[in-house]
Amino acid sequence: MIDLSDFRKHVKEKSPAFVPLFTNQLRYEIIWGGAGSGKSHMVARKIIYRLLKETHVKHNFLIIRKVDRTIKRSVFALVKNIISIWGLTGEFDINLTDKTMVYKPTGSQIMFSGLDDVEKLKSIEGVTSIWYEEATEGSQEDFDQLDLRLRGMMEAVKQITLTFNPISEQHWIKKTFFDDPIEGVFTLKTTYLDNHFIDEEYKMVMENKRKTNPRYYNIYALGNWGTADGLIFMNASHAPIVLENVMHLPCVQGLDFGYTNDPSSFNQSYVDNVSKIIYVYDGFYEKGLSNASIAEKIKGMNAHKRITTADSSEPKSIDYIAGKGVKVKGALKGPDSIKAGIDFLLEYTIIVNNHLVEFMTEFNNYCWSVNKDGKQLNKPVDDFNHFIDSLRYAMEDQFRPRSSGVYVPTRKRSR
């Protein structure tokens, strides 16, 4: 069982940048900055700290992400791990199916939900505080709905905490909490330099990004708001897509392989070549998927009957997936095919379905390389490109290659 006074001392000594987080009582907690700063870990620790300290209150903490499927491997696993490290496993009833953790001595609980699980959100009552992880994935409307949930007379301090990396200076979060802030706002910015548990190798990787990917370095190392400078896709946005509204359009599918370090990415999109709109309707984006798992996921989406265009550098993987009943072919590649494919995608407006949050993350970070003098090159940084590669492959059916490696639209439209 953890001693709370020892924990406070530990925070002061090892993570002094986060001391104000544990004393703040304002309603809106904006915990932001670079990657690897420990902000998610510290917010999770504050929730458990409050459960142990505020025993006079029956808490209902609600931990939110934009999409429910992302919870178990992220915030749920994080909170569960902290409970274990603190020697509290026997004090909690942890239900992975319902995604709840009940602190048995008081009956207080921690509940987890995605904003897309509408029915579950409707059933949750008496929320005492909310943590919205990766809040930049959501909209102003999402936040407003959560804010309205946090109401009623109660002894507990009611707080809504947002954690995020500042991906765009145009984001509603910046406008609401920084440019013209509403009342009751506490902000805390941290970077990887505030995390005393980061090793020297991670620091080296971050510093290398200063040269290889300045945009990434500015956002994820320095924790500064991202600008549009160097960003490739300014034509992509999030919105709900109703299948009945797009299913009359040509359907294209693309697959980029990954495994340990990189995710495998599959997309199913519908293309309006008259209005020049790509509707990215469905897909998956996940590390550690075997070829068998990829085939099962595609079949589970009932997408195996349509042709999927996959990364042709993995012929064995393509053959294996085809052997499992998935219609798949290798992508055509040639000189400058990446740049040509990007140019082709830039001719369209791209709308990404709300639940495909990882896809939008790539659009918000995919940028042009720069040379040592900071001059922008006509070549993208090889990062945040797994879904984008899969979309290039998918759109191959909408254009035909020329010997120069430049792609032009084809007249043939296939479903």
VOGU-3710 file (C-alpha; in Angstrom, 3 decimals, decimal comma):
1> midlsdfrkh> 0,000/0,000/0,000  1,481/3,341/-1,024  2,047/6,090/1,547  0,542/9,314/0,150  3,056/11,555/1,915  5,897/9,529/0,397  4,245/9,862/-2,998  4,008/13,654/-2,691  7,673/13,741/-1,706  8,537/11,530/-4,663
11> vkekspafvp> 6,740/13,869/-7,092  8,512/16,884/-5,628  11,925/15,257/-5,960  11,599/13,329/-9,237  8,914/15,220/-11,186  8,898/18,785/-9,811  7,275/20,189/-12,965  4,086/18,289/-12,052  3,768/19,467/-8,441  1,178/22,144/-9,393
21> lftnqlryei> -1,005/19,435/-10,974  -1,577/17,832/-7,568  -2,566/21,091/-5,869  -4,729/22,592/-8,632  -8,464/22,770/-7,941  -9,621/24,770/-10,960  -12,230/23,091/-13,162  -10,273/22,927/-16,428  -6,854/21,257/-16,348  -4,933/21,636/-19,609
31> iwggagsgks> -1,885/19,361/-19,417  -0,016/19,727/-22,669  3,387/19,759/-24,340  5,835/17,342/-25,917  5,901/13,566/-26,162  7,577/11,524/-23,443  7,057/14,164/-20,756  5,102/11,796/-18,515  1,912/13,879/-18,565  -0,442/10,918/-19,082
41> hmvarkiiyr> 1,288/8,930/-16,350  1,025/11,816/-13,905  -2,652/12,496/-14,629  -3,387/8,794/-14,104  -1,488/8,937/-10,815  -3,477/11,988/-9,715  -6,752/10,114/-10,265  -5,621/7,197/-8,100  -4,152/9,647/-5,568  -7,529/11,373/-5,260
51> llkethvkhn> -9,324/8,036/-4,818  -7,039/7,170/-1,912  -7,039/10,646/-0,362  -10,686/11,689/-0,766  -12,284/8,739/0,975  -15,237/10,874/2,097  -16,387/11,081/-1,548  -17,781/8,283/-3,684  -16,004/9,192/-6,894  -17,005/8,369/-10,441
61> fliirkvdrt> -13,972/9,233/-12,541  -14,582/9,046/-16,285  -11,586/8,538/-18,582  -12,338/9,293/-22,219  -10,777/8,844/-25,627  -12,302/9,717/-28,966  -12,645/6,066/-30,021  -13,490/3,219/-27,650  -11,259/0,626/-29,317  -8,130/2,627/-28,422
71> ikrsvfalvk> -8,767/2,493/-24,664  -7,749/-1,003/-23,543  -4,211/-0,757/-24,890  -3,661/2,820/-23,753  -5,241/4,497/-20,724  -6,861/1,349/-19,287  -3,550/-0,523/-19,377  -1,754/2,531/-17,958  -4,052/2,922/-14,938  -4,065/-0,821/-14,288
81> niisiwgltg> -0,267/-0,872/-14,327  -0,025/1,993/-11,829  -2,468/0,237/-9,504  -0,207/-2,820/-9,657  3,008/-0,834/-9,077  1,443/0,868/-6,056  0,546/-2,541/-4,579  -3,191/-1,877/-4,816  -4,348/-4,729/-7,048  -6,190/-6,413/-4,169
91> efdinltdkt> -7,991/-3,148/-3,371  -9,638/-2,888/-6,785  -12,206/-4,899/-8,735  -10,983/-4,545/-12,327  -13,421/-5,486/-15,091  -11,824/-5,520/-18,538  -15,131/-6,238/-20,304  -17,013/-3,295/-18,811  -13,813/-1,239/-18,584  -14,353/-0,283/-14,939
101> mvykptgsqi> -12,141/-0,258/-11,845  -13,878/-0,135/-8,452  -11,938/0,870/-5,338  -13,425/-1,583/-2,849  -12,887/0,338/0,424  -15,102/3,270/-0,699  -16,984/2,069/-3,774  -15,426/4,838/-5,859  -14,812/3,838/-9,430  -12,891/4,678/-12,563
111> mfsglddvek> -14,867/4,246/-15,782  -13,486/4,216/-19,328  -15,362/5,008/-22,521  -14,920/6,193/-26,067  -16,958/9,101/-27,319  -18,234/6,787/-30,038  -19,865/4,496/-27,427  -22,958/6,697/-27,208  -25,158/4,260/-25,273  -22,554/3,702/-22,562
121> lksiegvtsi> -22,012/7,437/-22,142  -25,746/7,960/-21,750  -25,868/5,364/-18,964  -23,078/6,946/-16,899  -24,352/9,221/-14,119  -22,857/11,130/-11,220  -19,487/11,818/-12,834  -17,151/13,634/-10,414  -14,200/14,301/-12,752  -13,236/13,596/-16,372
131> wyeeategsq> -9,907/12,940/-18,070  -9,903/13,339/-21,870  -6,718/11,698/-23,177  -5,409/12,745/-26,619  -7,964/15,538/-26,607  -6,823/16,924/-29,968  -8,551/13,914/-31,540  -11,912/15,394/-30,563  -14,008/18,370/-31,541  -15,261/21,428/-29,688
141> edfdqldlrl> -18,693/19,754/-29,627  -17,193/16,664/-27,958  -15,705/18,815/-25,209  -18,905/20,803/-24,718  -20,896/17,607/-24,182  -18,393/16,337/-21,616  -18,349/19,692/-19,858  -22,123/19,566/-19,471  -21,889/16,060/-17,942  -19,835/17,420/-15,056
151> rgmmeavkqi> -22,591/18,982/-12,970  -24,570/18,621/-9,765  -24,006/19,270/-6,065  -21,187/17,164/-4,652  -18,402/17,426/-2,101  -15,706/16,578/-4,623  -13,806/19,110/-6,689  -15,147/18,692/-10,231  -12,413/18,757/-12,862  -12,104/18,034/-16,566
161> tltfnpiseq> -8,528/17,312/-17,616  -7,267/17,448/-21,201  -3,933/15,883/-22,181  -2,464/16,290/-25,656  0,393/17,208/-27,960  -0,194/20,623/-29,605  -0,465/19,467/-33,207  -1,933/22,619/-34,774  -2,129/26,280/-33,848  -5,538/26,311/-35,568
171> hwikktffdd> -6,991/23,794/-33,119  -10,071/24,696/-31,071  -8,195/23,877/-27,856  -5,745/26,711/-28,467  -8,551/29,145/-29,189  -10,607/28,088/-26,145  -7,927/27,806/-23,473  -5,039/29,962/-24,664  -5,969/32,695/-27,169  -9,094/33,908/-25,373
181> piegvftlkt> -9,315/31,599/-22,357  -12,546/30,845/-20,582  -12,691/31,146/-16,781  -11,351/28,486/-14,416  -8,411/27,280/-16,528  -5,160/25,784/-15,219  -2,459/25,034/-17,804  0,742/23,047/-17,411  3,250/22,572/-20,224  5,945/19,885/-20,008
191> tyldnhfide> 8,465/18,248/-22,337  10,610/15,119/-22,283  13,237/17,147/-20,383  10,831/17,237/-17,417  10,711/13,442/-17,292  13,570/12,206/-15,109  12,851/8,611/-16,089  13,705/9,187/-19,771  16,976/7,558/-20,762  19,802/9,181/-22,726
201> eykmvmenkr> 18,989/7,206/-25,880  15,470/8,645/-26,019  16,917/12,128/-25,577  19,297/11,459/-28,464  16,411/10,326/-30,677  14,483/13,485/-29,862  17,449/15,744/-30,553  18,066/13,996/-33,875  14,571/15,062/-34,934  15,797/18,658/-34,851
211> ktnpryyniy> 17,677/17,876/-38,084  15,591/15,133/-39,667  12,080/16,414/-38,945  11,925/20,000/-37,631  8,119/20,015/-37,511  8,091/16,890/-35,335  10,808/18,360/-33,119  8,879/21,591/-32,621  5,677/19,793/-31,581  6,769/16,558/-29,917
221> algnwgtadg> 10,121/17,590/-28,437  9,659/21,278/-27,621  5,894/21,013/-27,087  5,125/24,065/-29,230  1,977/24,553/-31,274  2,362/23,123/-34,766  2,160/25,471/-37,728  1,107/24,769/-41,299  4,670/25,320/-42,552  5,840/22,224/-44,399
231> lifmnashap> 2,638/20,281/-43,806  1,718/18,361/-46,949  -1,993/17,654/-46,602  -4,099/20,715/-45,856  -7,026/19,094/-47,669  -7,989/16,493/-45,043  -10,561/16,722/-42,260  -12,572/14,583/-39,830  -16,321/14,075/-40,291  -18,881/11,285/-39,850
241> ivlenvmhlp> -19,440/9,273/-43,043  -22,712/7,411/-43,587  -22,213/4,348/-45,795  -25,554/4,747/-47,556  -24,433/8,179/-48,762  -21,231/6,971/-50,430  -21,742/3,318/-51,380  -22,771/4,255/-54,938  -19,238/5,582/-55,508  -16,205/3,540/-56,635
251> cvqgldfgyt> -14,697/1,709/-53,650  -10,911/1,397/-53,351  -8,825/-0,423/-50,740  -5,163/-0,196/-49,820  -2,806/-2,006/-47,434  0,596/-1,050/-46,046  2,434/-3,747/-44,089  4,063/-3,239/-40,702  4,756/-5,352/-37,662  6,918/-4,549/-34,628
261> ndpssfnqsy> 7,854/-0,889/-35,005  5,383/0,202/-37,668  1,631/-0,370/-37,845  -0,095/-2,299/-40,581  -2,583/0,075/-42,161  -5,642/-0,806/-44,225  -8,185/1,617/-45,628  -11,493/1,255/-47,437  -12,395/4,471/-49,240  -15,036/5,741/-51,633
271> vdnvskiiyv> -14,041/8,132/-54,398  -16,147/10,870/-55,956  -14,191/11,737/-59,087  -16,719/14,389/-60,116  -16,575/16,455/-56,934  -12,974/15,296/-56,288  -13,620/13,936/-52,791  -12,133/10,844/-51,158  -14,256/9,445/-48,321  -12,045/7,295/-46,064
281> ydgfyekgls> -14,807/5,155/-44,610  -13,153/2,344/-42,653  -9,882/0,611/-41,907  -7,433/-0,469/-39,235  -4,064/0,752/-37,980  -2,256/-1,585/-35,618  1,203/-2,856/-34,702  2,049/-6,516/-34,204  -0,409/-7,932/-36,732  0,607/-11,183/-38,406
291> nasiaekikg> -0,419/-11,805/-42,009  -3,056/-14,202/-40,705  -4,461/-11,478/-38,463  -4,474/-8,975/-41,326  -6,419/-11,414/-43,495  -8,922/-12,048/-40,695  -9,428/-8,344/-40,085  -10,077/-7,668/-43,761  -12,505/-10,582/-43,930  -14,140/-9,408/-40,701
301> mnahkritta> -14,899/-6,116/-42,431  -16,335/-8,078/-45,375  -13,749/-6,271/-47,496  -12,044/-9,401/-48,834  -14,301/-9,640/-51,890  -13,033/-6,321/-53,268  -9,508/-5,956/-54,582  -7,008/-4,518/-52,131  -3,832/-2,946/-53,508  -0,948/-3,690/-51,162
311> dssepksidy> 2,707/-2,762/-50,790  4,433/-4,790/-53,517  7,702/-4,953/-51,552  6,048/-7,728/-49,499  5,238/-10,397/-52,147  5,237/-13,267/-49,623  2,751/-11,426/-47,445  0,542/-10,718/-50,447  0,623/-14,379/-51,484  -0,223/-15,514/-47,960
321> iagkgvkvkg> -3,172/-13,144/-47,611  -4,433/-14,105/-51,066  -4,271/-17,744/-49,969  -6,612/-16,883/-47,115  -9,315/-15,743/-49,498  -8,556/-12,015/-49,716  -8,493/-10,435/-53,160  -5,186/-8,581/-53,171  -2,597/-7,368/-55,665  0,745/-5,600/-55,451
331> alkgpdsika> 0,992/-1,866/-56,019  2,803/-0,527/-59,060  5,921/1,377/-58,087  8,264/3,428/-60,199  10,545/6,471/-60,189  9,040/9,296/-58,138  5,906/7,233/-57,466  5,614/8,538/-53,893  5,712/12,181/-54,982  3,386/11,476/-57,916
341> gidflleyti> 0,924/9,704/-55,639  0,979/12,598/-53,169  0,371/15,093/-55,964  -2,602/13,035/-57,105  -4,097/12,884/-53,600  -3,691/16,643/-53,270  -6,162/17,086/-56,125  -8,909/15,774/-53,827  -10,636/16,876/-50,655  -10,128/14,023/-48,175
351> ivnnhlvefm> -12,753/13,298/-45,522  -11,805/10,784/-42,823  -14,485/8,997/-40,809  -14,570/10,022/-37,151  -13,372/6,721/-35,699  -10,168/6,628/-37,769  -8,211/8,890/-35,439  -4,799/7,454/-36,328  -5,370/8,350/-39,973  -5,948/12,013/-39,124
361> tefnnycwsv> -2,849/11,981/-36,923  -0,806/11,174/-40,018  -2,377/13,973/-42,040  -1,636/16,384/-39,185  2,048/15,414/-39,130  3,105/14,330/-42,640  5,457/17,019/-43,912  8,149/17,886/-46,440  11,817/17,311/-45,649  14,210/20,216/-45,237
371> nkdgkqlnkp> 17,940/20,429/-45,896  20,610/21,512/-43,406  19,862/25,154/-44,207  16,171/24,720/-43,430  15,136/24,875/-47,081  12,111/22,737/-47,919  12,794/19,797/-50,242  10,438/18,182/-52,720  10,488/14,969/-50,707  8,370/13,936/-47,703
381> vddfnhfids> 9,817/12,929/-44,351  9,684/9,138/-43,970  7,410/9,272/-40,932  3,657/9,382/-40,228  3,060/7,755/-43,617  1,676/4,247/-43,130  -1,967/5,086/-43,712  -1,018/7,626/-46,365  0,937/4,932/-48,212  -2,080/2,643/-48,039
391> lryamedqfr> -4,242/5,427/-49,472  -1,785/5,963/-52,336  -1,970/2,249/-53,120  -5,769/2,279/-52,912  -6,015/5,181/-55,348  -3,882/3,407/-57,924  -7,064/2,126/-59,560  -8,040/5,736/-60,193  -4,934/6,574/-62,208  -2,535/4,851/-64,588
401> prssgvyvpt> 1,272/5,087/-64,602  3,320/6,604/-67,376  6,940/5,697/-68,037  8,069/8,941/-66,392  6,646/7,765/-63,068  4,021/10,523/-63,158  0,446/9,386/-62,662  -2,575/10,636/-64,574  -6,271/9,852/-64,008  -7,660/6,828/-65,768
411> rkrsr> -11,055/6,858/-67,424  -11,940/3,487/-66,067  -13,651/3,467/-62,695  -13,833/0,222/-60,795  -15,926/-0,601/-57,798
//
